[in-house]
Every structure is written in C-alpha cells, then in structure tokens.
Amino acid sequence: MTTKLSSFCFLTHGLAAGISCEREHGTSRRFFYLPSSRRLVSTSCKMRQQRGFDPSKRQEIKKGSPEPILSINSSLQRNSDEESEPENGSADSVPSLKSDVEKGTVDINHVDENTEKREDIQTIEVTRRKSRPAKKKEENVNATTDDGQNLNSLTVPEVAKALSINKSGGEQISDGQFGELMTMIRNAEKNILRLDQARASALDDLNKILSEKEALQGEINVLEMKLVETDERIKTAAQEKVHVELLEEQLEKLRHEMISPPETDGYVLALSKELETLKMENLTLRNDIEMLKSELDSVKNTGERVVVLEKECSGLESSVKDLESKLSVSQEDVSKLSTLKTECTDLWAKVENLQLLLDRATKQAEQAVIVLQQNRDLRNKVDKIEESLKEANVYKESSEKIQQYNELMQHKVTLLEERLEKSDAEIFSYVQLYQESIKEFQETLESLKEESKKNSRDEPVDDMPWDYWSRLLLTVDGWLLEKKIASNDADSLREMVWKKDRRIHDTYIDVKDKNERDAISAFLNLVSSPTRLSSSSGKFLCLFVGFQSFLKRNLFSSSYVDSSSGLYVVHIAAEMAPVAKVGGLGDVVAGLGKALQRRGHLVEIILPKYDCMQYDRVRDLRALDTVVESYFDGKLYKNKIWIGTVEGLPVHFIEPQHPSKFFWRGQFYGEQDDFRRFSYFSRAALELLLQSGKKPDIIHCHDWQTAFVAPLYWDLYAPKGLDSARICFTCHNFEYQGTASASELGSCGLDVNQLNRPDRMQDHSSGDRVNPVKGAIIFSNIVTTVSPTYAQEVRTAEGGKGLHSTLNFHSKKFMGILNGIDTDSWNPATDPFLKAQFNAKDLQGKEENKYALRKQLGLSSAESRRPLVGCITRLVPQKGVHLIRHAIYRTLELGGQFVLLGSSPVPHIQREFEGIEQQFKSHDHVRLLLKYDEALSHTIYAASDLFIIPSIFEPCGLTQMIAMRYGSIPIARKTGGLNDSVFDIDDDTIPTQFQNGFTFQTADEQAFNYALERAFNHYKKDGDKWMKLIEKVMSIDFSWGSSATQYEELYSRSVARARSAANRM
C-alpha cells in the first residue's frame, strides 16, 4: 500500500550558501547562489499536478505592480564586523517579517512519534506597507567582489556587505529590516531541513508499507478492490511528482524575487493564498495516511481471521472423517446382525421340527393311557371272575362239572394275567420312552444354545492389537521354558494365539486377575479332548438319528485351520528399532517384522540384552524363572532370558552370564572382541529355539553379527532336531564383513579345519582369517541385500569388497529387495514429536514446523521463503563427507539455510566438523548438531524443504524415503538404493509420475552444485508447482507392504522346496 506525502515535499533544495553582488557600469545586480546538484525525489512522493501554483499568475502580479522595488542598504546584521551608515535615513516604509500573521500562513507539520505530534515551523508573511516620506542621504557605498570569487565560501558578513549596495538614487533598507530578512532566510533553511527529514521518514514508512503490501498481495484476494484503489492513488502521486517539480521551479523564482520583492498588494495576497492552499493539502494528505494505515490494520486482521477459519475447516474435515469411520463400523455391525438373524431363523426352524416330534410323542402317550384304561377294565373283570370262583368252590365237591368249569376258568385267569403283565410292560415302556424323549429334547435345546455361542466364539478376535497377542504368545513360551506346561500343549496354545482364537482370548480375560496356577489350569482345559453328547437307546431315538448327525457335522466339528496358511518366522539380529538402533538395520528388523505380522505370519525377534538399550520402549519386560545353557570356549554358560513386546512384536532378550559381560559395555558395537560377542549370541539364540521346542519355518539373520547362525544351524543344530527351518541371510552393507582370525571361530563350537577353506568361510585376503558374511552366503538357503541396484554393484570387484566371486557363484539364491520404512513411526499426520501435524492435503503444519525449528535452533525467520536444506547422517566417508561440507557453504551462497544432525566415529572427521560448528555457532542461517537426537530428527525432516544424500555408495538408504514422507525433496547421488527410489525431475526419460527429486552421477562438487542449483531454481521459480511436487512425494508408498510381499514369496518357495524334498525321501 502507498501513502500521500505533504505538498511541502517540494522544498527539497537547500537555500543559497552565499549571496554575491556586483556593481558594473553604475548598475547593481543581485542574485541568490543555488546548489548545482538537485536532490532526487522518490516516485512515491509525487504530488497532484492540478493543485500547483500557476507561474503565469506571478508574472501578472509583477506586471501589475505600480510601485518601485525597495532597495536594500545598510548591513544584514547589526553585530556584523563591517557596518555602513544608511544613505537615506527614512525607515518607515520597509518590508517586515513576523512569526504570526493574520492574512496568510504556511504550517509545515513534521510527525515525530517520540515528540509532539505537530510542530509549527516559521510562518512567513510578506506584506507591503506604504512608506512615509523620509530624508534621503546622498551617499553611495561601493562594494565589489571579484568575478572569480567562490560563491559557496561566502560568509554572512560578506553577504551583508554585498546586499548593502543600492542603485544610485534608490531607497535603502534599515539595519533592523535587513536583520529580519536574514532571520527569515535562516528560518527558511531550517524549515527546509526539517521538511527533508519529514520526507525521509515518510519515505521509510512508505517502503515498509510497500513491503507489507507485496507480502499480502498474493494471500488476500478478497482485498483486490482496495489494492486497485491504492494503485490509483500511487498513479495520482506520480502525477503530483510532476507538479512538485513545477513548484520547485516556482520556489527558485521566489527565492530570486525575495531579494527585491514586488511592492504590490496583489502579489502578497496571491502568495498567501497559495501557501494557505498548500497547508490544506498537507492536512488532507496526512489524513489520507492515517486512513491507509487503518485499512492496513484491517487487512492484517482479515488475514488472521482467514487463518482461524482454515483451522476450523480442518477440524470440521477431521470430524467428518471420524463420522465416516463410525458409519463404516456401524455398517459392519449391521451386516453381522443380519448374519445372526439368519442363524436365529434356522434355529427357530429346528425348534419347530422338534415341536412336531414332541406332538407325535404326546399322541403316542395318549394312546398308552387308553390301553392302560382297558387294562383296568380287564382287572375289574378278573375281580368279578375271582368272586365267581369263590362261589364255585362251594359247589366244587358236589359236582364234577363244576370242577371242570373251575379248571377252565382258572386257565382263562392265567391267560388274562399274562396278558395284563404284557400290557403293563408295554405301558411302562411307552411312559419311559416319553420321559426320555422330553429329556432328550431339553438337552438338544441346551446344545443348540451352547453351539450358537460356540459359533460366535469360533470367530477370530480381530479387534485386539498385535501387542496383546504377542504378550499371550510370550506367556506360553515362558511357561514352556519354565517347564510348567508340556511341549504339545504349548504348540496347541501357540496355534490358538496365532489364529486369534476367541476361546483363548476369553480364558485370558477370565483368569488375568487369578494366580498363575489357576491361569495355567484354565489354559490347559482349552487343549484337552472335548466330550460329546451320549446317544439314547429306544425307538424314539431313531427319530433323532438324522438330526444328531446334522448337529455333529455342523456344530461339533473342529474350528482349527491348518498352520500351513501362515509361516513361522524368527529374526535373529543385533539391532531393532527403537530399543537398540544404530543404523538402518534396526528399522528393517522392526518394519519387516510388523509387515509380515500384519499379513498373518507368526513373527518373533531374538536380540542381545544390551545395557544401553531404551528399556522404556519395551512393554511388559520381565525375566523368566529359568536359564538356557549354551556352549562357548569348551564350557556351558548360563543365559538369562527376558521377554517383552516392542512395537507389537514378541521379543526374547538374551543376557549372557559370561564373565566377560559381553553386552554390558555401554555401546552396541566397536569393542575389540565383537567377533566373540556375537558368535556367542548366535549360538545362544539357536539354543533358545532348541530348548523351547520351537519349529520355525524361517530363521532370518542379518549382517555379519548374526551370520554365524547359518553354519551353526546346519553343522550343529539340525542334527539335534532343530531342522524345520530354512535360513535367510540379509547383508545390509558389504563394507562390514566382521573378518577375524580363524582360531576365534572355534570358540562357538564350529570346526575350524572344515570351515577355513576357500569354498567355505576363508577370507580372500588371508588364509588364516575367516569371513562370517561369506559363510552365511554359502550356508543360507536365501541371500538378499537391500536394493536391486546394490545387488548388481556388489557382484563387481569394486562393490563386492572381495565377495563378488562368491556372490556370482551363488547368484541363483541372491537378489536385492528395496527396503521400506515404518509408516506408523514415520507419519507426519500422527507424529508426536512435531509441533504441528500435517499431510499431503494440508501442508500448513509443515510451515509451522519450519518456523518452530528455526526458533529452536536460533536461525533467522525473517524470510519465510528462504529454502531450508537438511542433512541427517553418520559422518563417515561412505556418506560423502566432502560433499556435505561443501553443501554448507554452497547453500549459503545460494541464499538458503542449512541444518546438519549427526556425528562421526572417525576422530579426524569429528574434529573437522566440530571446527565448522564453532565457525557457524552464532550464524543466522547455519547450524550443526554433532549428535543423534530422535525427536529432533523428526522435526528436521518435517521442517526441511530440501534434503541432501550425497553418498559415495548407499546399499539402500532410508533417509530419502523418510524425507519424502515428510514433504522434503531429496538431492541424491545415483547409487544403490538411492538410484532405485529417487528419480530426477528434469530427466525426460523418466515418466512424470515417478519424478520426485534431483540426482547427480559423479561424486564431485561440480555435479553436486548442478543438482543443488537446479533444486533452488525450482523452489524459487514457481511456488505452486513446488507445492504440487511436495504433495506427490508425500503420496508415494514407501511402506514395507511391497517389500514384505517379496520376502513372503521367497520364504514360501524355499519352504515348499524343502517340504517337497522331504516327501520324496
């Protein structure tokens, strides 16, 4: 925005430095000396031309002046060194100077924030009075000056002397009047200087307002109309600049005319009106300045309201997303309810069938009651017959016929009794059958209810985190190692945990507050053989035979799925993020393990228990009440076993009870006996698997520290029964191979004579040294490295570091798989270390993190668009230390800022960068932090605009992936994994959707400079295009998903080949 300046900006010329007068041929000539150079006036100080003073009016006043011009005599100052007596003693009619006048004034206001708001500078009034007759003195004073005199060097007395010369016969000015004239001239000089200062201050304010206007121009489109009006005012000010120049010319003429002012009232009135007009314009322009400042404040307030509204909008969007997620969950619940309704309908149908059967049984019972009534009638008849028999006995002796009749009746009674007994037996059987059918019906209903519950329990529990199941798995392993449960029971419980069985979940919930003995008993009940319902005998049960068969087929069948649907993978490693991390190895073990776990595989980790690891990142860490003995140096040493979960993965920590305290050194690597430390750990890990009865499908070992696992497994542990696994070895960096004297290999129990051979573990450099990495390549079933390009590089003599021939010989089982990153840990949308979270669709948080980092490190925040270059690395030769050092200085030359986080294990490199750190300790744009800080690394990734990875060689590199995840554009050398993940924006041979950074080929300063300069040009050239690039790189999937799929395929093929070979045998 611009502002208007006072019309008095035209007073930009200094007053005369001296006045010269020369008499020649009886005439006098007077003039002011004006400076030869004119001050420049800013275009923003241009005044409105239409309000200028018209020079033609002054000419008219001059022409209309009937009175002669008064002459100037005497001296300019009363206390001057040279005084002259006046020729004409009359001083009644002379021009006068006053500080306050009634007719016309000019107020020059100078704004000063620390003093009074308004200062009245001298008011000049030129009035003409009619002089009364005075006595004239006939005295001429001759005063001459040399033509070559330097006008700038004249003093006030000399000026006074020069001005004392008059035309002959003219009127003289008295000493008092002449002094007032000189006072007027000095006051005018002071006023002009003050006006210059006011103009400079106003110009400074104008520049500040213009800079603010440029910053707000691109952000607040809603204020375009006001800005257009401001531009029109600037144009008006530009036009007024022309008018100012005209006024300056008029001022010059006015200064000349002040020597002999016209004696007319019209001239004075015109001049007074002009000064009054300029004063009003000054007041008007000052009001305009205040109005523009208030408009600027409203613009700022509007910007703040826009930011608040944007935050409220983002909050509403997150609420909508939450509602959508809840809606999806409710839809899933509705689908489950529909399934339950279907099952309920089926059960009701079954109940109706049973009701029909019950009705049939009731009818049969009614028939049995009728038969019973008939039997009772027969019983009455028998009673009557017995009575008849008693009467017949009276006549028995008297008649033979009666005797025969009696025998006949007795026979009938016997028949009736037999028939009655059969009827009673039949009735009893019907009643018993009815009671049994009722009981069976009730039992069936109960069974249906129980099996309905079992159906819901057989569904896997998917709403519990992996950390929960890992704790359950470690609990079972602990009971087995402590010999509290049998191996078969442990295998069954592990399978239930692996499949997330609801029964073991419910049991754990029920017994979590009970003692361990009751908990073990409850868990063992889950794996005991289930009892089945007994069948009833009788005719009525035949009706339920088909129904019972249906129940047995559908409700009592096993719910277990064969374990071949997933793999059992054990990682044996020296690092795991975040508990024990030195480099990328720790990230790979944790990231790959979690990715495989999410794909349904059972994953476990075995680590050394370091004294320096981050124990607070291990959940439920506890020691088992048992020890595992392992062989070393001809003896058996005890190992304490600790269990806990890390990032949801079950982890076993081995703490050797060895007098050398192998892992209580205060650091992970760098000890003189590292070969012994990690060969001991490798054997102890295999011993743990053997003694715990585990049967993994894959044992995955990493780098030279656990490369001993491969030969130990096949030479010592496969013959002992630990023979279910295939060995996978991953070398993350062939620069580190862990070679040592061959004699040290025997400490862990390996046969030195058999292995110290060129086709086994013998190092290429010497016949008496062994190479663990070489042994792992030969003895493993699968060999991988961390990127496809690096896999090609290490098969050359330069990149293989002596192992290229071995790798080429075993090339069929060797391949490169690009690592991924843990997108849960490295997620800018949920990262707890960041000042403000952000994502690809909302990048406001990235700017906030940039500002927060600058404030935290003491860097300048004056220019928000100044690019910030980040670098997080170990300062070792592999990482291109000379290019990192060069990047610091080159970034400054290009107008950027640089932040380095990292340290060096190499003393001279560490000292060199400590010197650079001291050099830039208080610099506004460079900061070196020679350490590793996890929280600070997250902030640097989020705050950086560019990230440099100038490695000489780089097996994979996770830095470039993490940087892109956080919206920082990588500048990388085309080597190893960098070549597989960073593709140059300016390379037309690469499809546009894959272009994501800046690359260079040769490891020299010239190639690096070209890539860095191109990055700066893209950043400064087009802000919108750069934002789209950030959105694109943040959307790239660098997760472990695709990498885990490739490992899964390798594992499965290897296990399938092993099982096929075992079946053929």
Salt bridges, closest charged atoms under 4 A:
GLU22 OE1 - ARG29 NH2 2.46
GLU67 OE2 - ARG128 NH2 3.44
GLU82 OE1 - LYS161 NZ 3.48
ASP92 OD2 - ARG132 NH2 3.09
ASP107 OD2 - LYS279 NZ 2.56
GLU119 OE2 - ARG194 NH1 3.30
ASP196 OD2 - ARG39 NH1 1.73
GLU212 OE2 - LYS300 NZ 3.69
GLU240 OE2 - ARG48 NE 2.78
GLU245 OE2 - LYS241 NZ 2.47
GLU248 OE1 - HIS13 NE2 3.52
GLU248 OE1 - ARG38 NH2 2.75
GLU257 OE1 - ARG58 NE 3.69
GLU257 OE2 - LYS62 NZ 2.15
GLU263 OE1 - ARG128 NE 3.22
GLU281 OE2 - ARG51 NE 3.68
ASP288 OD2 - LYS4 NZ 3.06
GLU451 OE2 - LYS454 NZ 3.29
ASP467 OD2 - ARG471 NH1 2.42
ASP467 OD2 - ARG619 NH1 2.91
ASP477 OD1 - ARG494 NE 2.72
ASP477 OD2 - HIS652 NE2 3.70
ASP477 OD2 - LYS694 NZ 2.61
GLU482 OE1 - LYS484 NZ 3.13
ASP491 OD1 - ARG494 NH1 2.92
ASP501 OD2 - ARG503 NH2 3.16
GLU516 OE1 - LYS484 NZ 2.58
ASP587 OD2 - LYS581 NZ 3.12
GLU604 OE1 - LYS694 NZ 3.27
ASP620 OD2 - ARG471 NE 3.22
ASP633 OD2 - ARG676 NH2 2.82
GLU647 OE1 - LYS594 NZ 3.13
GLU647 OE2 - ARG617 NH2 3.92
GLU671 OE1 - ARG665 NH1 3.22
ASP673 OD2 - ARG665 NH2 2.76
ASP674 OD1 - ARG677 NH1 2.53
ASP697 OD1 - ARG1059 NH2 3.31
GLU735 OE1 - LYS801 NZ 3.37
ASP759 OD2 - ARG757 NH2 2.95
ASP759 OD2 - ARG760 NH1 3.42
ASP763 OD1 - HIS764 ND1 3.58
ASP822 OD2 - LYS594 NZ 2.42
ASP824 OD2 - ARG598 NH1 3.46
ASP831 OD2 - HIS938 ND1 2.48
GLU863 OE2 - ARG866 NH2 2.85
GLU893 OE1 - ARG890 NH1 2.66
GLU912 OE2 - ARG885 NH1 2.58
GLU934 OE2 - HIS938 NE2 3.07
ASP945 OD2 - LYS850 NZ 2.63
GLU954 OE1 - LYS879 NZ 2.99
ASP984 OD2 - ARG1014 NH2 2.87
ASP986 OD2 - ARG1014 NH1 2.64
ASP986 OD1 - HIS1018 NE2 3.05
GLU1005 OE1 - HIS886 ND1 3.68
GLU1013 OE2 - ARG890 NH2 2.41
GLU1048 OE1 - ARG599 NH2 3.04
GLU1048 OE2 - HIS601 NE2 2.45
